[in-house]
Amino acid sequence: MSDVFLDTEPMVIVTVEPVDVPVVTAGNVGRTGAVGPQGPRGPMGPIGPPGVSAPSAVEVFYVERTTTQTLTPADGSYVVMESSNNYSGFAVLFEAQITGVIVAPNTQMIFSLWQDGACLGRIGMVLNSGNQIGYGPIHMTRRLAPPSGIHVLQLRAEVVNVGGTAALLMGAGGSAATELPGYMRASYA
């Protein structure tokens, strides 16, 4: 004999009727609602590795010269000012100023920057190509990055012209008739 099962649950019939859906055009778009509140801030990320510490002193050195120096081509590459210092490996701004320079006619004075006995290149020049003696202050700057350790920086001057002369004017200052000192300095950039 076979088993017969009768379903005693009532059957539900759902009828879906078509609905008219309006066509949205640009004229029917409403205004945008207000922006909701900002959500909570997430957790802070991990702390990164420590960086390289910057040097604590801003100025590495400052030297002055208070005496005028007359140069000829025979003097060669003359050391105007120099300083030996310990550098951290960070970049420095080298700066030098000569209060006045007098150059004979058809003569030039070349300023060069040296580090540890090696010429880094010309940093300034005064040229007198006429018949009058040239005169003028000169200010030189250069960004350098000496490696970590002790290094000697020099500002040198050289007269180029056989028989020509040039003078670097520097003094103690104190009056309108006396030049201020020439100086050379380096500070961390």
C-alpha positions as CSV (number, residue, x, y, z in Angstrom):
1,M,0.0,0.0,0.0
2,S,1.3,3.4,-0.8
3,D,1.4,6.3,1.6
4,V,-0.6,9.3,0.7
5,F,0.1,12.7,2.1
6,L,-2.3,15.5,2.1
7,D,-1.2,19.1,2.3
8,T,-3.3,20.8,4.9
9,E,-1.7,24.2,4.5
10,P,-3.8,26.8,2.6
11,M,-2.3,27.9,-0.7
12,V,-1.5,31.6,-1.0
13,I,-1.8,33.3,-4.3
14,V,-0.2,36.7,-4.8
15,T,-1.4,38.9,-7.6
16,V,1.0,41.6,-8.9
17,E,-0.7,44.5,-10.6
18,P,1.2,46.8,-13.0
19,V,2.0,50.2,-11.5
20,D,2.7,53.4,-13.5
21,V,6.3,54.5,-12.8
22,P,6.9,58.2,-13.6
23,V,9.7,59.0,-16.0
24,V,12.4,61.1,-14.3
25,T,13.7,64.0,-16.2
26,A,16.1,66.8,-15.2
27,G,13.2,69.0,-14.1
28,N,12.0,66.4,-11.7
29,V,15.2,65.9,-9.7
30,G,15.0,67.1,-6.1
31,R,17.6,68.8,-3.9
32,T,20.5,66.8,-2.4
33,G,20.1,66.2,1.3
34,A,22.5,67.4,4.0
35,V,25.8,65.6,4.6
36,G,25.8,63.3,7.5
37,P,28.1,63.5,10.4
38,Q,31.7,62.4,10.0
39,G,32.5,58.9,11.2
40,P,34.8,58.0,14.0
41,R,38.6,58.5,13.5
42,G,40.5,55.3,13.0
43,P,43.4,54.2,15.2
44,M,46.8,55.8,14.9
45,G,49.4,53.9,12.8
46,P,52.7,52.7,14.1
47,I,55.6,55.1,14.8
48,G,58.2,55.1,12.1
49,P,61.9,54.5,12.6
50,P,63.9,57.5,14.0
51,G,65.4,59.8,11.4
52,V,68.9,61.3,11.4
53,S,69.4,64.1,13.9
54,A,70.1,67.5,12.6
55,P,73.1,69.4,14.0
56,S,72.4,71.4,17.1
57,A,74.6,74.4,16.1
58,V,73.4,76.6,13.2
59,E,76.8,78.2,12.5
60,V,79.8,76.0,11.9
61,F,82.3,78.8,11.9
62,Y,82.8,82.5,11.4
63,V,86.2,84.1,10.8
64,E,87.1,87.7,10.0
65,R,90.1,89.4,8.5
66,T,90.9,93.0,9.3
67,T,94.0,93.7,7.1
68,T,94.2,94.9,3.5
69,Q,96.3,92.6,1.3
70,T,97.9,93.6,-2.0
71,L,98.5,90.8,-4.5
72,T,100.5,90.2,-7.7
73,P,100.5,87.3,-10.1
74,A,103.7,86.1,-8.3
75,D,101.7,85.4,-5.1
76,G,99.9,82.6,-6.9
77,S,96.8,81.2,-5.2
78,Y,96.8,83.3,-2.0
79,V,94.8,82.0,1.1
80,V,92.6,85.0,2.1
81,M,90.9,83.1,5.0
82,E,90.6,79.6,6.2
83,S,88.9,77.5,8.9
84,S,89.3,73.9,10.0
85,N,86.1,72.4,11.5
86,N,84.2,69.2,12.3
87,Y,81.3,68.7,9.9
88,S,78.3,66.4,10.5
89,G,77.7,65.4,6.8
90,F,74.8,67.8,6.4
91,A,74.8,70.5,3.8
92,V,76.2,74.0,4.8
93,L,75.9,77.4,3.2
94,F,79.4,78.8,2.6
95,E,79.5,82.6,2.6
96,A,82.4,85.1,2.2
97,Q,82.6,88.8,1.7
98,I,85.5,91.1,0.9
99,T,84.6,94.7,1.7
100,G,86.4,96.2,-1.4
101,V,88.5,95.0,-4.3
102,I,90.8,97.3,-6.3
103,V,92.1,95.8,-9.6
104,A,94.7,97.4,-11.9
105,P,93.7,98.0,-15.6
106,N,93.5,94.9,-17.7
107,T,93.7,92.6,-14.7
108,Q,91.4,90.2,-13.1
109,M,91.2,88.8,-9.6
110,I,89.7,85.3,-9.3
111,F,88.3,83.9,-6.0
112,S,88.2,80.1,-5.5
113,L,86.9,77.8,-2.9
114,W,89.1,75.0,-1.6
115,Q,88.4,72.0,0.6
116,D,91.2,70.0,2.2
117,G,93.8,71.3,-0.3
118,A,91.7,70.6,-3.4
119,C,90.1,73.4,-5.5
120,L,86.3,73.1,-5.7
121,G,86.2,75.9,-8.4
122,R,85.8,79.6,-8.9
123,I,83.3,81.3,-6.6
124,G,83.9,84.9,-7.7
125,M,85.8,87.2,-10.0
126,V,86.5,90.9,-10.5
127,L,87.6,92.0,-13.9
128,N,88.9,95.4,-15.0
129,S,89.2,95.5,-18.7
130,G,89.5,99.3,-19.1
131,N,92.0,101.9,-18.2
132,Q,90.6,102.8,-14.9
133,I,91.1,101.0,-11.6
134,G,88.1,98.9,-10.7
135,Y,86.7,99.0,-7.1
136,G,83.8,97.1,-5.6
137,P,82.7,94.9,-2.8
138,I,82.2,91.2,-3.5
139,H,79.9,88.7,-1.8
140,M,80.1,85.0,-2.5
141,T,77.9,82.1,-1.5
142,R,77.8,78.4,-2.2
143,R,75.9,75.4,-0.8
144,L,78.3,72.5,0.1
145,A,77.9,69.1,1.6
146,P,81.3,68.2,3.2
147,P,81.4,64.6,4.4
148,S,81.2,63.9,8.1
149,G,84.6,64.7,9.8
150,I,87.2,67.5,10.1
151,H,87.7,69.5,6.9
152,V,89.6,72.7,6.0
153,L,87.7,75.3,3.9
154,Q,89.7,78.1,2.3
155,L,88.9,81.2,0.3
156,R,91.8,81.9,-2.1
157,A,92.5,84.8,-4.4
158,E,94.7,85.0,-7.5
159,V,95.7,87.9,-9.7
160,V,95.7,87.0,-13.4
161,N,97.9,89.4,-15.6
162,V,101.6,89.8,-15.7
163,G,102.5,93.0,-13.9
164,G,98.9,93.6,-12.7
165,T,98.1,94.1,-9.1
166,A,95.0,93.9,-7.0
167,A,94.1,94.8,-3.4
168,L,91.6,93.2,-1.0
169,L,90.3,95.9,1.2
170,M,89.4,94.9,4.7
171,G,89.7,96.7,8.0
172,A,88.6,96.9,11.6
173,G,85.7,99.3,10.9
174,G,84.6,101.9,13.5
175,S,84.4,104.9,11.2
176,A,83.2,106.0,7.8
177,A,86.8,106.1,6.5
178,T,87.6,102.5,7.5
179,E,86.5,99.3,5.8
180,L,84.6,96.7,7.8
181,P,86.3,93.3,8.2
182,G,86.1,90.7,5.5
183,Y,84.5,87.5,6.6
184,M,84.0,83.9,5.8
185,R,81.4,81.7,7.5
186,A,79.5,78.4,7.1
187,S,76.1,77.6,8.6
188,Y,73.9,74.5,8.2
189,A,71.6,75.0,5.2
